[in-house]
């Protein structure tokens, strides 16, 4: 069961340079900005950090998911979030109901 309130849990393994950002609740094109901030902080912990954005327990609006997928493909967050345009090794685990027809979830980009 999801709520409208966005909750985020971050798990970090510094030895393996991996972080998982797990979101629950409702992710909108407005609230996705908060996820960007969390991703930026996690990415800054160590060079070459791999980020996994787990959205499987969230209700995500199509516009917000497309923004995240754009970040995954470009390896960058939006300019206004990260003006330095750091490199992000990002994969997204999308909820089954967010995947367009013909695309398997979870999708790793």
N, C-alpha and C positions, 0 to 999 in steps of 0.2 A: 504494500500500500504506500503510495507516495502522497506527499503533502505539497502545498504551494511554497513552503519554506525550503530554501536551498541549504542543504547541509553537505559539508565536504570533509573527508577524512584523507589524510596524507600519510602514506607509509613510505619510509625511505630506507634503502639499503646502501649506505655509503661505500661499503666494501665492493659491491658490484656496480656502483654508480647507477642505481635504478630508483625510481620513485613512482608510486602509484597514487594518483589523485582520484578518489572515488566520490562521486556526487550522488546525492539522493534529493528527491523533491522535484520541483518544477524549474527547468532551465529555459529561460527566455533569452531573446536577443539583448535584453537589458541586463539580466543577472549573469550572463556569460562573462561579463566584464570582471566579476568577482573571481571566476575560474581562471581568467588570464592572470590576475594578480597572484593567485596561489601557484600557478604553473611557473610564473616568472621567478618567484621565490625559490621554489623547488629546484629549478634549473640552475640557479646561482650557487647552489651548495657545493658543487664540484664540476670540474670541466668534463664535458662529454656525457653528462647525465642523460639517461634514457627515461622518458616520461611516458607512463601509460595512463590515459584518461579513461577511467571506468564509468561509463554512463548507463550501465545495464540496469541500475536500480533507480534511474531518474526518468522523469517525463520531460522530454526535450522537444522544443518547438523546431520545426524544419529549418527556419532561418538560422537559429543558434547552432544546430548541428552542421549546417553548411559552412558557417563561419569557422567552426572548429576543424572541419575537414580541409578547408582552405589553408588554415595554419599548418595542419599536418603535411599537406602537399608542398607548401612553400618552405617549411622548416622555420617559420618566423611568426611571431605574434603581430597584431596590428601595430602600425607605426606609433600611434598615440599611446599604446601600452608599453612598448619597448622601443624607444627612439634609437637605441644602439643596434637594433635588429640582430640580437644574439641568435645563434643557431639552436634550434630545438629538435631533438630526436623524439618525436611524438607519435604515439599510436593511440587510436580511439577504439574503445569497445562500446559500440552503440547498442541500445536496446533493440530487440527484434522488431518491434513495431515502428521503429524510426527508419529502418532500412528501406530504400525504394525497391520496387519489384526488380528482381534480377540481381540484387546485391545481397551477398551473404553477410550476416552480422555474427560475430564481431568483425569489424573491418579494420585492418592494420594498414596504415599508409606510410 
